[in-house]
Amino acid sequence: MEDNSSKKGIGYSLLFVVAYLHALLPFSILYLLSDILFWGVYYLARYRRKLVRRNLKNAFPGKSQKQIVKLEKKFYHHLCDYFVETIKTLRLSDKEARRRMKFENPEIIDRLTADGKSCILSLGHYGNWEWVPSIGLYLQPGVKQGLIYKKLHSREFDELFLKIRSRFSPRPIEMRSVYRKMIRLQQGGEKMVVGFLTDQRPPRCLDQYWTTFLRQDTLVQTGMEKIAKLLECSIVYLDITKVKRGYYVGKFFVITADASKEPEFMIMERYMRKLEETVLREPAYYLWSHNRWKFTRPVVSPTPKTER
């Protein structure tokens, strides 16, 4: 066991050193590396190209093959940028983070947390979501921040990404323990802004709520809504715009001031509609490589009428 732990420790150390050296490079060099990486990912490895193209064709049936391919390449360019930007987070100063990830109206969160309750920040895998924790640079003193994460299969990569995601001091909360942790924090009188990425496909066993998203039947995660209702949280949606390479702007929209007062699934429906607006504005910056539409909506047979 000790030898195995030692190997894992060495593996993480080597991975961290490589990532740290990468993070020391200026953005101009990083984007040159991103351009080279694009050719390897798109043309050589052909990473999930069939899946990406299918997702784009289904979401935009009116686009020609030429338009789909152009959008597809733009997505892969952005994906490579996302990768180098994320590693750069290890050495991203507060000043640089404020320049590259701006938040237009953080006062909305200050207002919603003024009564001592927590606020859930809902967003999608759009733009560079790994820079969103820099919101802590904009919050009022006394408002803590947390982020929900799912453990990666690789222990080394899991530790590295926790290091990256903790750069601006958010409190990482593992997905399976989020409800217990948030209750404990709220009982301790802590005001928090907790980030939820809830646009990915839930397990089929959680076949609870379906909607139409990007012209396709879509199974929706509902955990965020359930937790917010139980804890009477407010929820805001973060709309991200990619201004240019390496520069993003976030704007907050209130989904609800008190989730406990909303009808079932109304919160998730509002969230999905806001996310759809974001994606349709500039589709290339969404995570098309995820198998979002793996499941099909079950067909409900009509109840036969009984004769009286």
C-alpha positions, 0 to 999 in steps of 0.5 A: 500500500505504501509503495502504491501511495508513493507512486501516486504521490510521485505521479502527482508531483510530476504532473504538477511540475509540468502544469506549473512550468506551463503556467509560467509561460506568457499568454502569447506562447500559450496560445501558440501552443493552443494552435498547435494542439488544435491540429493534433486534437482535430486532425490527428486524434480526431477527438470525439469529432463524430459526436461533436458533429452529430450534436451540432447537426441536431442543434442546428438543422438549418445550417449547411455542411460547410457551416457546421464544419466551420462551427466545429473547428471554431469549437475545437480551437476554443477547447484548446484555448480553454485547456491552456487557460485553465492550466495558466490559472495556477499562476494567474494573478488577481489583477490579471484575473480581473482583466480577463474575467470581468463580472458586470453586476456582482451587486446582485449577489450582495443584495441576495445574500444580505439577509444571511442566506446562501445564493446558488450560482448556476452556469453551464459549460460555456466559455471558460467556467474554470475562471468563474471562481475569480468572482471571489475578487468581486464579492463583499467581505463575509460572503464565502464561495464554494464550488461543486465538483465531481471526483475525476477517475485519475487521482493525480488529475483530480488533485491537480484540478482541485489545486487549480479550482482553489486558486481564488479560495473557493471551498470545493464541495464534492457532489455527493456531500453537497447537501450536508455541507451546505446545511452545516455551513448555513447552520454555522451562519455562513453566507455562501455563493455556491457554483453549480454546473448543471447542464450535463447529462444526469444518470438515467436512473434520475429520469425525472424532468425532460425539456427541449434544449437546443431543439432536442429532447433533453434530460435535466439534472434537478439536484440544484433545484431540490437543494435550493428549495430545501435551504430556501436559497436564491439562484442566479444565472451567470451569462458568459460572453467571450469578448475575444481570445482570453477575455470573458465577461459575466452578467448575473440574472436572477432566476429566483429570490427564494427557491422554496416558493417556486413550482416544481421544475420551474427553476430548471426550466428558467435555467435551461432557457437562459443557457440556451440563449447564451449558447445560441448567441455564440455556439462555438464556446459551448462544450459540444464534446459531451454526450449530452443527448445519449438518452431518448425521452420515454414514450408515454402511452395514452391511458385507455378510456374505460367504457361506462 
